[in-house]
Amino acid sequence: MAQDNEGDWRQGTLAKAREVILSADPEIIEEVKWRKPSNPAGVPTWSRDGIVCTGETYKDKVKLTFAHGAALDDPAGLFNASLEGKTRRAIDMFEGDAVNESALLALVREAVTFNLAKQK
């Protein structure tokens, strides 16, 4: 179940990831989707011509899920979850993990490029 406790490490990690994601492309849009009783805050979703990734906080981790992660190169090895999926890939970050800003920036830019190419 997603959490929304302000001030804990998860919110700080998600805030740092958000900063990197939004800096990757000036046309990325952030929206909140999938609000429901078990997660009234919804899921932050970043898009540019399609979903780039989502960010969720759980009890023990922050999860960034890339909509088309299986199609992206990940030379830094950020993807460490949902590796068996045919489409999505995710990055699980745990307490004490630092956000690899340069690798995340490159991955977000690649996801945007993938979405733009899909539109043509």
N, C-alpha and C positions, 0 to 999 in steps of 0.2 A: 504494500500500500504506500502511496506517495506521501511525503511529509511536507509541511510548510512552516516548520519552526524557524522563525527569524533568528539570525545570529549564530546558528551552529555551523560547523565546518562544511556541511553540505551546501548551505546557502552561499557561503563564501566560494566554494569550488564552482558551483553553478554560475555565480556572478562573474568569476574569472573566465569561464568558458564562454559565457554570453559576450563578454567584452571582445574576446578573440574572434568569435563567430561574426559579430557585427562589423568588426574592422576588416574582415576578409573581402567584403564587396559592399560598396555604398548602396546598392539596390536590394540587399537582403532585407526582408520584412520579418519582423517578429510578431507573432500572434499567439493567443492562448486558445487551444482547442481541447476538445474532449472533456469538458467539465461534467462531473457526475457526483452523486452524493458521497461516494467513497473518495473523491478527489475534487472538492469544490473549487480549488485554485486552478484546475486544469493543467494542461501540459504546454510549456513554452515550445513553440514550433517556429523554426526559421526556414523561410522559403525564398526562392528566386526562380521563377518559371517552374515551380514544383517544389516539393519539400526537400530541403537540404538535410536537416536533422531536427530531432526533438531532444529535449532535456528533461529528465525526471530525477527526483530525489526519492530514495528509499531509505529504510532504516539504517542500512550499512553501506550505502553507495550512492554515487551520482552516475546516472547512465545517459550517455549521448548516443542516440540511435540514428544512423545515417540511412535514409530511405533506400538508397541505391548503393550501399556500401560494398556489396559483393562485386560491383563493377569498377570500383576505384582501386588505384594502386595505393598501397600503404607502406612505403619504404621504411618508415620509422616504427612500424609494428604497433600502432596505437590500438587497432581493433583487437579486443581480447574477450569479446562476448558475442553470442549469436553467430558464431563462425560457421555453423552448419547450415545456416539459412541460404536460400538461393538468391535472395535480393538484398535484405538488410544486413548490416553489421553494426556492432555497438562497441562503445568504449565504456567500461566500468571503472570508475575512479573511487578509491577507498580513502578513508581518513589517513592523512599524512602524504597522500600522493600529490605531486605537483602537476599542474597543467603544463604539458609540453607545448608551449605557445607556438613555436615555429612549425612544429609538425601538425598541430591542429589547424593552424592557418592554411598550410598547404593542402590539407585534406578538405577543408571547407571550400577552398578555391577550386579544387578538382571536382567536388560535388556540384558546384555552380556551373562549371564548364560542361559537366555531364548533362545537367538539366538543360542548358542552352542548346547543346548539340541535339538533344532529344526533341526539342521544339522545331528543329529545321526539317 
